[in-house]
């Protein structure tokens, strides 16, 4: 349905029977504001530039969408820069090039337009559950039940315009009590706001007959008979109109005026989200790709809000000209719709990924939607590491501890990254920390308790989970791990790596254990049968015999002791009970 300007020609006055039946003339309600809630109220969002938006046009250069009609190609729609050069809808392509030699064109893609309209319909579900597609360029929203939620109609329209502007959509909005009237008014660019049927009749009477869904021959016939607008048409005899133009036109006009019911088919968005964006040119610049990904994520967030859902798995495909698409998988630990966090994760993945070729198109997909669980924010000031009562420190020897509570209370452990000397410090999982390997350059993470990150409120818990996800996106999932205590007496097997916030067992140590273990026990010198490190080692407590593991081929037979070195360090040493009876250093107490 093309948009045409309103005619200024004054209609001829004649005493002709009305197209409306005398007994169905709409009456003006006494209280229009009550009529809004008693009757339906339809909002039509008409997108005049939908083909341009579906093609991804964002530049200021002249651009037009063209389509074929037999052997002739003509302009379907032109952007503002092309219209300024004289290119208009319906113009032949040769004439358009003559007026604008630098005109860029693209063949109309009705499939992309349909996907764009469906995406907008899914986004509009946040305003009302009743959304109807009106191809090729319009949506209908029944909003009578949503006015109380948004306060009034002006607030709802303001939110609608703001959200569509963020999605890059130009829109004309009309609100009337019937869906067809809203569609007719919006299609000709009228931003009408009619709350009762009496006002509807007055608003529609000025519309040109070009807005009717009639064949060109029927429009020419009406013009030749002096009919220029709806008011002229309504004054014609109904029987004559039905005989000459068919009863469908009468049914259309009655439904537009609310004299007959006009049910609309509701739109139900698919359970998965998919959207794409074509780039103006090939690029391998990470910042340009990130900006394109930001636009796709904005569409995703609006879709999730409309469905009150979240996602924890995203797939970003980067399409190339002559090679298979590159695929990035972005994951979070919990369902989220935090746009800033998802954009940060995407940025980390893009900067780590090596593109095999420049990118032409991006495609974002979210296969599984999950119910979104909102989290209450803290009533008091936000708590973080900078104002926590347990500031973190690291000593030169790699011993990490927390001050502010008990003196030198151990609160961290380190785990070496496999195949590398780099390590990440991960929090212990219980009050009695497990025996863990020692490392020199730990990266610090906050203390963890069974209920979450210890010493932080719920809002900070979310922040730390997001920090973990960003670290895993930057360093890889295998480089950031959590630790769990295992029910095993052998120190080197009393812990294992798990997901940082995974489910932890209830196993706890009931004997004094050091927080830091060496990656491998170090053999000590002996003098006259006694262990010797920097000097003589003084045994304070022990022995504790550990004789275990015969069933898995890693059996140990040791006597463990707590000892003091000459510099005051508390050591955990053991003596082999086999033939060598050698002394070994296995760990350090804080």
Order of alpha helices (4+ residues) and beta strands (2+ residues): alpha-beta-alpha-beta-beta-alpha-alpha-beta-alpha-beta-beta-alpha-alpha-beta-alpha-alpha-alpha-alpha-alpha-alpha-beta-alpha-beta-beta-alpha-beta-beta-beta-beta-beta-beta-beta-beta-beta-beta-alpha-beta-beta-beta-beta-beta-beta-beta-beta-beta
